[in-house]
Amino acid sequence: QVQLVESGGDLVQPGGSLRLSCAASGFIFKNYAMNWYRQAPGKGRELVATITSAGGSTNYVDSVKGRFTISRDNAKNTVYLQMNSLKPEDTAVYYCNARVGAGYYWGQGTQVTVSS
């Protein structure tokens, strides 16, 4: 079955950096686009970044452009989110997402807290 396992969330000061990882299994990872979402307290889930199956194209929500970078390693079945210049408004649970066939799959999430 499809499994997505996020890691790398932490408490970080404003201006700091984190790299999130999402290890995927149960499907042919290299054939699918991957997404990172986030959900801040009291808010809906927001699409943050997307990467195509081969990694040749990426897209970002405007609020993270120039600060976040999504990447993938198809040999390791892993997608990453490098987050730089973090702001308090980036505080959220970050989720990895894959749309495989008719299914829409999520990891358990990893908490990112940006605070001094």
C-alpha positions in Angstrom: 0.0 0.0 0.0 1.1 3.6 -0.5 3.0 5.0 2.4 4.4 8.5 2.9 6.6 9.3 5.9 7.7 12.8 6.6 10.5 13.9 8.9 12.7 16.9 9.6 10.2 19.2 11.3 11.5 21.2 14.3 11.5 24.4 16.3 13.6 27.1 14.5 14.2 30.8 15.0 13.0 33.3 12.3 15.5 33.4 9.5 16.6 29.9 10.0 16.5 26.8 7.7 15.1 23.3 7.8 15.0 20.5 5.3 11.9 18.2 5.3 12.0 14.7 3.9 9.3 12.4 2.7 10.1 8.7 2.2 7.6 7.0 -0.2 6.8 3.4 -0.7 4.1 1.2 -2.2 4.1 2.8 -5.7 6.4 3.5 -8.5 7.7 6.8 -7.1 9.5 8.0 -10.3 6.3 8.0 -12.2 4.4 10.5 -10.1 4.4 14.1 -9.3 4.8 14.9 -5.6 3.4 17.7 -3.5 4.1 19.4 -0.1 1.1 20.9 1.7 0.9 22.7 5.1 -1.8 23.4 7.6 -1.4 26.2 10.1 -3.5 26.3 13.3 -7.1 27.2 12.6 -6.5 27.3 8.8 -7.2 25.0 5.9 -4.6 22.9 4.2 -2.5 24.8 1.6 -0.5 23.6 -1.4 3.0 24.8 -0.9 5.1 23.2 -3.6 4.8 20.6 -6.5 7.5 18.7 -8.4 6.9 16.7 -11.6 7.8 13.0 -11.8 11.3 13.5 -13.2 11.9 16.7 -11.3 12.1 18.9 -14.3 9.4 21.3 -13.2 8.4 22.8 -9.9 5.7 25.2 -8.7 5.4 27.2 -5.5 2.7 29.2 -3.7 3.6 32.9 -3.9 4.4 33.2 -0.2 7.3 30.8 -0.3 8.8 31.6 -3.7 12.5 32.4 -3.4 12.7 30.8 0.0 11.6 27.2 -0.4 12.9 24.6 -2.8 11.3 21.2 -3.6 13.5 18.4 -4.9 13.4 14.7 -5.3 15.7 11.7 -5.5 14.0 9.0 -7.5 16.7 6.5 -6.6 15.8 6.9 -2.9 12.1 7.3 -3.4 12.3 10.6 -1.4 11.0 14.1 -1.9 12.5 17.1 0.0 11.5 20.6 0.9 14.4 22.9 1.7 13.0 25.9 3.7 15.2 29.0 4.1 14.6 32.4 5.6 11.8 30.9 7.7 9.1 33.3 9.1 6.7 32.8 11.9 3.9 32.5 9.4 5.5 29.4 8.1 4.5 27.6 11.3 2.4 24.7 10.4 2.2 20.9 10.0 3.7 20.0 6.7 2.4 17.1 4.7 3.7 15.1 1.8 1.1 14.2 -0.8 0.8 11.9 -3.8 -2.0 11.3 -6.2 -1.6 7.7 -7.3 -4.4 6.3 -9.6 -7.7 7.3 -8.1 -6.2 7.7 -4.6 -5.0 10.8 -2.8 -2.4 9.9 -0.2 -1.0 11.8 2.8 1.7 11.3 5.3 1.2 11.8 9.0 2.8 15.3 8.9 5.7 16.9 10.5 5.5 20.0 12.7 7.5 23.1 11.8 7.5 25.9 14.4 9.2 29.2 13.7 9.5 31.3 16.8 12.1 33.2 18.8 
